[in-house]
Amino acid sequence: MATMSQKAIEIVGLSHEFFGQAGASRVVEDIDLTIAPGEFLTIVGPSGCGKTTLLNIIGGFIRPTAGEVLVGGRPIQGPGPDRGVILQGYALFRWLTVQQNAEFGLRMQGRTRRDRTDVARHYLSLVGLDEFRSYYPYQLSGGMKQRVAIARALAADPDILLMDEPFAALDAQMREILQEELLRIWDKTGKTIFFITHSVDEAIFLSTRVCVMTARPGRLKRVTEVSLPQPRFDYHVRTTRAFNDLRESLLELVREEVVRVRAER
Amino acid sequence: MRPASPLQRTVDWLERHPKVVGTLAVVIVIAIWTLVTRPSTRLRGTLPPPHALVLKLWTVMRDGYGGTPLWTHFQASLLRTMTGFVTGSLAGILIGLCMGYNRVVSSALSPFFSFVRPIPAIAYIPMVILWFGIGEFSKVLLIFMASFLYVSLNTAAGVHAVPEDLLRVSRALGARGWQVFFFVILPEALPYVMLGLKVGLALSWAIVVASELVAAQSGLGYMIMDAGTFFRIDDVYVGVFLIGAVGLLLERTLTMLERRYVHWSGK
């Protein structure tokens, strides 16, 4: 296909400043990064390093002050259904059932009712929510809500998933289960995933590449390939030597930045 | 720990049965009321006993008041309320949505709203009579103003409160401008709109009675004013009771609608 170049996302000379009452403040600086189709890339960094800003720029929600982002070879023109978004707070539609939530993207794109029902069902069963289709979000646990959000994003069939600390609000066990599920889904669908987290463990377990960002203004400090075996659905990976070595070196990089933020305050 | 005392157990039981407590309280109040309005007491002249009011309520319902059937008075008050409330609410929702959606509209209107909000609608009665006379339009206009104010402010607050994340997610799912508005902003703001409608309706009912006290030939407000003027004490009480009953009914109706259509709110 023509659009399937070797670059799903291309970030070129990207910087962004917020203009507040105290004047301009630089949030991210000089970011150059290319993400290949089907890659699972994770960004790790201290709080306030501009991770979320970066995601918002790729999502097309914020216009950067310098540089640009190309998706499928074209500069982005605002948000679009080619980039699905999954956020920490789920952002489900409270007045819609699980099924209707999953159908939302297809409905906006004007697909027929039958089409919508089938596609949404498919993705809801992929995340294990068959029996909860008629539930409302308030009747679900946090883990189930995030599953709905994942199914909803997938049903709109984006090439790219942008995930902003999606499992941060869940308890430790649920987080690990959803991480494994996400890997399974990634394996099955071949989506390109741009994932933000503050957990080094999560980054290593999930991704093919981990980017560590510096404290504000956020720059890319280190980009590391994760050469653990794939597929990685098995939680035993988490306790291997290779995992721990990588964890050690990445933790050190992140800690340096956290300490720097502390010292500056 | 020692077992609970009988007193403690009674208190616990009462805490678990709010309906029993409520009914009991009403019964006690009626009993005291009956006691203090015995024929021998001095209160008899200004406060009729409960059974006399029940009887009176029955006669008024059967024969009407002032030669007009009770239903006509009901109808007059309800029609005024509903005309003002429905038009005021529709206008309120419309303006509220504009205010919530567009910062400039909101900034332009907010000084007026801030100033007008603390003024009770009843304070406009002389002004409105001066401009539009004592006809139906004046009464409906007062109700329109009150419900418009509350519904528009609540709607605007509801639109403002729509989380940014929700808007972003819906745009990333392919929703365009008007789709975001109809399928996300509108439903998300609905609980606030409902709250505005509830306050607006309660206020509308209060205002219709007040405006009928001043100038009217029909309606429940007119009925109690007229009864008071001619010292028909029983009728005054019956009228007040009916106003309360209708107000309660209106409120319950909206609460029912709320449970039906915004059941997900606050959960």
Contacts between the chains, C-beta under 8 A, distances in Angstrom:
chain1	res1	chain2	res2	distance
A	56	B	168	7.7
A	59	B	168	6.7
A	59	B	172	6.1
A	60	B	171	7.8
A	61	B	168	5.2
A	61	B	171	7.5
A	78	B	171	7.5
A	79	B	168	6.8
A	79	B	171	3.9
A	79	B	172	4.9
A	80	B	172	7.3
A	80	B	174	7.2
A	81	B	172	7.1
A	81	B	173	6.3
A	81	B	174	3.7
A	83	B	172	6.0
A	84	B	172	5.9
A	84	B	173	7.4
A	85	B	168	6.2
A	85	B	169	5.4
A	85	B	172	4.1
A	87	B	165	5.3
A	87	B	168	7.8
A	87	B	169	6.8
A	89	B	163	7.6
A	89	B	165	5.8
A	91	B	163	6.9
A	91	B	165	4.2
A	91	B	166	5.0
A	91	B	168	7.6
A	91	B	169	4.4
A	93	B	166	7.4
A	93	B	170	8.0
A	93	B	184	7.1
A	93	B	187	7.3
A	93	B	188	7.9
A	94	B	188	7.5
A	94	B	264	4.6
A	94	B	265	7.7
A	94	B	267	7.8
A	95	B	187	4.6
A	95	B	188	7.6
A	95	B	190	7.3
A	95	B	262	7.6
A	95	B	264	5.4
A	104	B	170	7.2
A	104	B	173	5.5
A	104	B	175	7.9
A	104	B	183	7.6
A	105	B	173	3.7
A	105	B	174	5.4
A	107	B	183	7.7
A	108	B	170	7.6
A	108	B	173	5.8
A	108	B	174	4.4
A	108	B	175	4.5
A	108	B	176	7.5
A	108	B	179	5.5
A	108	B	183	7.3
A	109	B	174	5.0
A	136	B	263	7.9
A	136	B	264	5.4
A	137	B	264	7.5
A	138	B	264	5.7
A	138	B	267	3.7
A	149	B	169	7.9
A	152	B	173	7.1
A	153	B	172	7.7
A	153	B	173	7.5
A	156	B	173	5.1
A	156	B	174	6.1
A	158	B	172	7.7
A	162	B	172	7.6
